[in-house]
């Protein structure tokens, strides 16, 4: 059976910040660096899915807003609740801040264990245990 997701592209304003934020997070949930250059990077998951990041030209009035039409957030998986807790504890050191902290780890419902993070550019990522 082919993988469900082939790849996704992340366009960021600041390549260094983006590579730092996304590189740390993807590495923590099992993705390996394919390459890193000055303004681009790529990471790959064991299932073959890859992520590509590149810096884009800053155009005034075109800020990322996940609340507008488009993709609202990306959900990734992590193996254990302990790994999720460690990710939570370390996330702010890597440019991410927690969303819905008052409802952690069940902000998505009592039967759903996850951490919700947002980076400096407003991208939201949900890290789900298992699944």
Short mmCIF file of the C-alpha atoms (twelve columns), coordinates in Angstrom:
data_MODEL
# 
_entry.id   MODEL 
# 
loop_
_atom_site.group_PDB 
_atom_site.id 
_atom_site.type_symbol 
_atom_site.label_atom_id 
_atom_site.label_alt_id 
_atom_site.label_comp_id 
_atom_site.label_asym_id 
_atom_site.label_seq_id 
_atom_site.Cartn_x 
_atom_site.Cartn_y 
_atom_site.Cartn_z 
_atom_site.pdbx_PDB_model_num 
ATOM 1   C CA . UNK A 1   0.000   0.000  0.000  1 
ATOM 2   C CA . UNK A 2   1.441   3.437  -0.872 1 
ATOM 3   C CA . UNK A 3   1.935   5.957  1.896  1 
ATOM 4   C CA . UNK A 4   -0.984  8.326  2.431  1 
ATOM 5   C CA . UNK A 5   1.100   11.516 2.234  1 
ATOM 6   C CA . UNK A 6   3.919   11.924 -0.276 1 
ATOM 7   C CA . UNK A 7   5.445   15.209 0.941  1 
ATOM 8   C CA . UNK A 8   4.692   18.712 2.111  1 
ATOM 9   C CA . UNK A 9   6.438   22.022 1.505  1 
ATOM 10  C CA . UNK A 10  6.947   24.659 4.164  1 
ATOM 11  C CA . UNK A 11  7.571   28.210 2.997  1 
ATOM 12  C CA . UNK A 12  9.089   30.417 5.667  1 
ATOM 13  C CA . UNK A 13  10.380  33.972 5.892  1 
ATOM 14  C CA . UNK A 14  13.551  33.212 7.831  1 
ATOM 15  C CA . UNK A 15  15.337  30.068 6.626  1 
ATOM 16  C CA . UNK A 16  17.671  29.808 9.612  1 
ATOM 17  C CA . UNK A 17  14.825  30.130 12.123 1 
ATOM 18  C CA . UNK A 18  12.630  27.758 10.115 1 
ATOM 19  C CA . UNK A 19  15.352  25.136 9.798  1 
ATOM 20  C CA . UNK A 20  16.007  25.412 13.534 1 
ATOM 21  C CA . UNK A 21  12.352  25.159 14.562 1 
ATOM 22  C CA . UNK A 22  11.178  22.550 12.063 1 
ATOM 23  C CA . UNK A 23  14.440  20.588 12.071 1 
ATOM 24  C CA . UNK A 24  14.285  20.128 15.829 1 
ATOM 25  C CA . UNK A 25  10.587  19.186 15.859 1 
ATOM 26  C CA . UNK A 26  10.730  16.770 12.932 1 
ATOM 27  C CA . UNK A 27  13.878  15.172 14.337 1 
ATOM 28  C CA . UNK A 28  12.151  14.629 17.678 1 
ATOM 29  C CA . UNK A 29  9.295   12.715 16.032 1 
ATOM 30  C CA . UNK A 30  11.564  10.504 13.951 1 
ATOM 31  C CA . UNK A 31  12.318  12.340 10.710 1 
ATOM 32  C CA . UNK A 32  15.924  12.349 9.423  1 
ATOM 33  C CA . UNK A 33  17.720  15.242 7.733  1 
ATOM 34  C CA . UNK A 34  18.007  14.735 3.987  1 
ATOM 35  C CA . UNK A 35  19.905  17.991 3.452  1 
ATOM 36  C CA . UNK A 36  20.312  21.473 4.898  1 
ATOM 37  C CA . UNK A 37  21.558  24.460 2.934  1 
ATOM 38  C CA . UNK A 38  21.449  28.223 3.479  1 
ATOM 39  C CA . UNK A 39  17.819  28.737 2.436  1 
ATOM 40  C CA . UNK A 40  16.425  25.198 2.067  1 
ATOM 41  C CA . UNK A 41  16.250  21.923 3.943  1 
ATOM 42  C CA . UNK A 42  14.553  18.563 3.681  1 
ATOM 43  C CA . UNK A 43  13.687  15.816 6.153  1 
ATOM 44  C CA . UNK A 44  12.380  12.293 5.502  1 
ATOM 45  C CA . UNK A 45  10.288  9.900  7.547  1 
ATOM 46  C CA . UNK A 46  10.921  6.136  7.567  1 
ATOM 47  C CA . UNK A 47  7.781   5.630  5.469  1 
ATOM 48  C CA . UNK A 48  9.281   7.749  2.656  1 
ATOM 49  C CA . UNK A 49  7.231   10.894 3.259  1 
ATOM 50  C CA . UNK A 50  9.390   13.983 3.099  1 
ATOM 51  C CA . UNK A 51  9.173   17.616 4.121  1 
ATOM 52  C CA . UNK A 52  10.834  20.406 2.179  1 
ATOM 53  C CA . UNK A 53  11.471  23.876 3.614  1 
ATOM 54  C CA . UNK A 54  12.490  26.989 1.741  1 
ATOM 55  C CA . UNK A 55  12.683  30.696 2.411  1 
ATOM 56  C CA . UNK A 56  10.365  32.879 0.351  1 
ATOM 57  C CA . UNK A 57  10.505  36.517 -0.595 1 
ATOM 58  C CA . UNK A 58  8.716   38.560 2.040  1 
ATOM 59  C CA . UNK A 59  5.701   40.270 0.529  1 
ATOM 60  C CA . UNK A 60  3.945   42.845 2.722  1 
ATOM 61  C CA . UNK A 61  0.378   41.918 3.574  1 
ATOM 62  C CA . UNK A 62  0.941   38.193 3.087  1 
ATOM 63  C CA . UNK A 63  1.497   36.954 6.625  1 
ATOM 64  C CA . UNK A 64  0.727   33.325 7.396  1 
ATOM 65  C CA . UNK A 65  -2.642  33.002 9.100  1 
ATOM 66  C CA . UNK A 66  -3.817  29.457 9.784  1 
ATOM 67  C CA . UNK A 67  -7.312  30.797 10.478 1 
ATOM 68  C CA . UNK A 68  -7.779  31.809 6.834  1 
ATOM 69  C CA . UNK A 69  -8.612  29.310 4.064  1 
ATOM 70  C CA . UNK A 70  -5.762  26.865 3.592  1 
ATOM 71  C CA . UNK A 71  -4.261  24.226 5.849  1 
ATOM 72  C CA . UNK A 72  -4.922  24.985 9.503  1 
ATOM 73  C CA . UNK A 73  -2.284  22.722 11.036 1 
ATOM 74  C CA . UNK A 74  -0.128  19.657 10.565 1 
ATOM 75  C CA . UNK A 75  -0.525  16.630 12.852 1 
ATOM 76  C CA . UNK A 76  2.451   14.331 13.447 1 
ATOM 77  C CA . UNK A 77  2.758   11.241 15.618 1 
ATOM 78  C CA . UNK A 78  5.118   10.325 18.444 1 
ATOM 79  C CA . UNK A 79  5.509   6.890  20.037 1 
ATOM 80  C CA . UNK A 80  4.916   7.434  23.746 1 
ATOM 81  C CA . UNK A 81  3.340   9.744  26.308 1 
ATOM 82  C CA . UNK A 82  6.775   10.112 27.945 1 
ATOM 83  C CA . UNK A 83  8.281   11.295 24.642 1 
ATOM 84  C CA . UNK A 84  5.408   13.757 24.289 1 
ATOM 85  C CA . UNK A 85  6.118   15.150 27.752 1 
ATOM 86  C CA . UNK A 86  9.809   15.553 26.943 1 
ATOM 87  C CA . UNK A 87  8.898   17.341 23.689 1 
ATOM 88  C CA . UNK A 88  6.606   19.642 25.656 1 
ATOM 89  C CA . UNK A 89  9.352   20.471 28.157 1 
ATOM 90  C CA . UNK A 90  11.929  21.259 25.442 1 
ATOM 91  C CA . UNK A 91  9.763   22.953 22.803 1 
ATOM 92  C CA . UNK A 92  10.175  26.562 23.941 1 
ATOM 93  C CA . UNK A 93  13.967  26.234 23.693 1 
ATOM 94  C CA . UNK A 94  13.511  25.554 19.975 1 
ATOM 95  C CA . UNK A 95  11.159  28.373 18.952 1 
ATOM 96  C CA . UNK A 96  7.803   26.710 19.667 1 
ATOM 97  C CA . UNK A 97  5.209   27.715 22.233 1 
ATOM 98  C CA . UNK A 98  2.397   25.600 23.578 1 
ATOM 99  C CA . UNK A 99  -1.224  26.164 22.650 1 
ATOM 100 C CA . UNK A 100 -4.068  25.071 24.963 1 
ATOM 101 C CA . UNK A 101 -1.642  24.424 27.852 1 
ATOM 102 C CA . UNK A 102 -4.489  24.479 30.365 1 
ATOM 103 C CA . UNK A 103 -6.006  21.408 28.690 1 
ATOM 104 C CA . UNK A 104 -2.806  19.400 28.068 1 
ATOM 105 C CA . UNK A 105 -2.678  16.519 27.150 1 
ATOM 106 C CA . UNK A 106 -6.360  16.265 26.205 1 
ATOM 107 C CA . UNK A 107 -7.098  19.548 24.407 1 
ATOM 108 C CA . UNK A 108 -8.455  17.482 21.512 1 
ATOM 109 C CA . UNK A 109 -10.786 15.495 23.786 1 
ATOM 110 C CA . UNK A 110 -10.517 13.024 26.644 1 
ATOM 111 C CA . UNK A 111 -9.683  10.106 24.322 1 
ATOM 112 C CA . UNK A 112 -7.028  12.043 22.387 1 
ATOM 113 C CA . UNK A 113 -3.519  12.542 23.812 1 
ATOM 114 C CA . UNK A 114 -1.655  15.331 22.043 1 
ATOM 115 C CA . UNK A 115 0.478   18.446 22.332 1 
ATOM 116 C CA . UNK A 116 -0.338  21.552 20.308 1 
ATOM 117 C CA . UNK A 117 2.518   23.877 19.382 1 
ATOM 118 C CA . UNK A 118 2.880   27.089 17.385 1 
ATOM 119 C CA . UNK A 119 6.121   28.474 15.965 1 
ATOM 120 C CA . UNK A 120 7.266   32.068 15.479 1 
ATOM 121 C CA . UNK A 121 5.540   32.364 12.097 1 
ATOM 122 C CA . UNK A 122 2.201   31.061 13.384 1 
ATOM 123 C CA . UNK A 123 2.340   27.488 12.070 1 
ATOM 124 C CA . UNK A 124 0.470   25.077 14.333 1 
ATOM 125 C CA . UNK A 125 1.574   21.468 14.787 1 
ATOM 126 C CA . UNK A 126 -0.295  18.831 16.758 1 
ATOM 127 C CA . UNK A 127 1.828   15.972 18.096 1 
ATOM 128 C CA . UNK A 128 -0.347  12.900 18.724 1 
ATOM 129 C CA . UNK A 129 0.652   9.874  20.789 1 
ATOM 130 C CA . UNK A 130 0.298   6.628  18.843 1 
ATOM 131 C CA . UNK A 131 -2.105  6.447  15.964 1 
# 
